[in-house]
Amino acid sequence: MLERYRLASDALKVPMPDRDGRLFSVEGETVDTEHPFYAVLIADGDIVKEPAAGGQRKGKDNGPV
């Protein structure tokens, strides 16, 4: 299933093997949640599902991470 995810921390650098090693964007990426590589990242908490439209990302100006 394709879903939109973002890095749990902007400090993470995650190369995407299915995209020629391009780094996962801090803006977020649409990933196949059934792909073994992304399934591990999701299970480990390295990438998190983006909030629904209109939701705000937590951070410096929006409260604690």
C-alpha positions as CSV (number, residue, x, y, z in Angstrom):
1,M,0.0,0.0,0.0
2,L,1.4,3.4,-0.9
3,E,1.3,5.9,1.9
4,R,3.0,9.2,2.7
5,Y,5.7,9.1,5.4
6,R,8.3,11.5,6.7
7,L,11.5,11.0,8.7
8,A,11.1,10.8,12.4
9,S,14.1,13.1,12.8
10,D,15.5,15.6,10.3
11,A,18.9,14.4,11.4
12,L,18.4,11.0,9.8
13,K,19.9,10.2,6.4
14,V,18.1,7.3,4.7
15,P,19.1,6.2,1.2
16,M,16.2,4.6,-0.7
17,P,17.3,1.4,-2.5
18,D,14.4,1.4,-4.8
19,R,15.2,5.0,-6.0
20,D,18.8,4.6,-6.9
21,G,20.0,5.4,-3.4
22,R,18.5,8.9,-3.3
23,L,18.1,10.2,0.2
24,F,14.7,10.2,1.8
25,S,13.4,13.8,1.6
26,V,12.9,15.7,4.9
27,E,9.7,16.9,3.1
28,G,8.4,13.3,3.1
29,E,8.0,10.5,0.5
30,T,5.3,8.2,-0.7
31,V,6.5,4.7,0.1
32,D,5.2,1.1,-0.4
33,T,4.5,0.1,3.2
34,E,4.7,-3.6,2.2
35,H,8.3,-3.2,0.8
36,P,10.6,-5.0,3.3
37,F,13.0,-2.0,3.5
38,Y,10.3,0.5,4.4
39,A,8.4,-2.0,6.6
40,V,11.6,-2.2,8.8
41,L,11.9,1.6,8.9
42,I,8.3,1.9,10.0
43,A,8.6,-0.8,12.6
44,D,11.8,0.8,14.0
45,G,10.1,4.3,14.1
46,D,12.6,5.8,11.7
47,I,9.8,7.0,9.4
48,V,6.4,8.0,10.6
49,K,3.1,8.5,8.8
50,E,2.4,12.1,7.8
51,P,-0.6,13.7,9.5
52,A,-3.7,14.1,7.5
53,A,-4.0,17.3,5.4
54,G,-4.3,20.3,7.6
55,G,-2.3,18.7,10.4
56,Q,0.8,20.4,11.7
57,R,4.2,18.8,12.1
58,K,5.6,19.0,15.7
59,G,8.8,20.8,16.1
60,K,10.4,24.0,17.3
61,D,7.3,26.1,16.7
62,N,4.6,23.6,17.1
63,G,5.4,22.0,20.5
64,P,7.6,19.1,21.6
65,V,8.6,16.4,19.2
